[in-house]
Amino acid sequence: MIGVNGSNSSMKSLVDLAEGEISREIFVNKDIYEQEKERVFARAWLYVGHESQVKKAGDFFLSRMGEESVILTRDQNGTIRVFLNSCRHRGMKVCRYDEGHTTAFYCPYHGWSYGLDGELVAVQAYEKSYTPPFRRKDGVSSKSPRSRTCAGPSGPLGIRRRVLRRLSR
């Protein structure tokens, strides 16, 4: 592991294994935080939510993956989807509510609309505003590149499943 200032010794000086003590610097140092995001969280599956939070098609709730706001929803086919809460046009949030039920997500900036699967479905004044018109399927999608549900412990509600999302590289 690269240390705070690029050396292993500076990082090792923050942890005293023999005494079981760690420096408070670990919790406040921006360089360490950036390293953790890249080396730990960007490489691991992250818990995003529980499938019971999106029981019906159109149900959604907001979650976080590190610093990113994401939407967990169930699409019309019953598939659980996770995608960035961000319009691909200007980066505005397409969902401003913590949870609820909807048929689509809308960007308030220019009115772009996204389906429950995260795909761009409508652009306001598409033909007039974008010349030459871009192909809607091109470019960045809000869709999650990799997400899955995995079985957890059983309980009063039967088999519980949790939704995990892995940051792509």
N, C-alpha and C positions, 0 to 999 in steps of 0.2 A: 504494500500500500504506500502510495506517495504521501509524504508528510505534509503538514500545513504549509511549509515554505519549500516543498519539493524534496524533503529528505525524510527517510524513515525514522531517523533518530528524533526529529522534532515531534512526530506523531507518537512515538513510543514514550516520550517524556510526559505525555498527557495521561498515561495510564500506569498505575502502580499495582501490578498483579499481586505482589507479596502482601501489601497492605489492604488490597481490595478497594482502592480509591481511584477516582477519576477526576480530572480537572474539569471545572465548570466551563472551561474554554470549548470543550466538545459540544456543548449545547448552544453556544452563541457564535461560533466562528463560521463565517460565510463560506470559506473555502472547504471546510469539513462538510457543511450542509450540501454544497454543490457536488462533492465527491460521493456522498451518500445517495443523492438522487440518481447519479449516473451509475454507480457501481453496485448499489443494492436494489433500489426501487425500480430502476429502469430494466432490470434483468429478472425480476421476480413477478409471479402472479400476484395481483393485488385484489383484495376483497372490495367489491363494488357495492354489493347489496344481496338481498335475499329474494328468491323468486316469489315468495308470498307477498312482497311489496308491489308486485305488478300482476295481479290475479287475472284481469281481463284485458283483452285487446284494447289498446289506447291508454291503459294505466301507465303512469310514469312517476319517477321521482329523480331528484338530482342527487348526485354523489360526487366524490372527488377522487382523483387519481393524482396524488402529489399535489401540485398547484393547479391542475386542470379541472375545470367543472365538466362533468359528464352527465348524460341523460341515460337512465336505465328505463327501458320501456318494453312492452310486449306488442309486437306488430299484429296485423290482421290475420296472419297465419298461425298465431300463437307462439312464435319464436321470440325469445328474449333478445333484445338488442341493446348495445351500449355504444354510444358515440359522443363525440365532443359537443359541448353546449356552445357552439360557435358557428356563425355563418361563414361560409367559405369566401364570401365576397369582401366583407369589411371587418370580420371578426367579432361582430356584435353577438351577444347572447341571444339564442333563439328560444330559450325558455327562462322565464323570470319567476316561476313558482317552484316551491320546494317539492310539491307532489300534486297529483291530480289525474284528470282524464282528458284526452284530446284526440282529435283525428289527424292533426299535423302540428308542426312547430313553425313559427313565423318569426322572421327577422323584422323588428320594427324600423330598421334603418331604411331599407329599400323594398321591403315586402317580399323578399325571397322566402319560399316555403319548402319545408322538408317533410317527407313522409315519416311514418313510424319506424321505417327501416333506416333512416338517416340519409336517404337519397334526396337530392334536389328534385322537386316535383313542379315548381312553378316560379317564374320570374316575372315580376310586374313590368309591363311595357317591354317585353323581351325583344320584339322585332325593332321597335323604335329606339330603344335606349342603348343597344349594344350592336354597333356596326363595325365590322361585319359581325353578325350574330355568332356567339361562341356555341359550341355543341355542349349541351347541358350535362352530358355524361363524361365530358373531358375534365381533367384537372383534379383538384383535391376533393375528396368526398368526406362527409362527416362520419361515414360508416366506420365502425370499429374493425381494425384488421384482424384481431384475434380476441375472442371472448368465448367462454364456455361455462356451463353449469356443472357442478360436481356434487355428488351425494355427500351429505353430512350425517350426523347422528340422527336416529329416529326419535320422535317425541310424540306429544299429544296430537300433532297435526300430521302424523305419518312421517314419511321420509322428508327430511328438510334438504333443500338444495341451496347452495350459495352461488352467486354469480361472481366469477373472477374475470379480470381483464388484464392482459399483459401489454405493457407498452411495447410498441414495435420499434425495431431498429432497422 
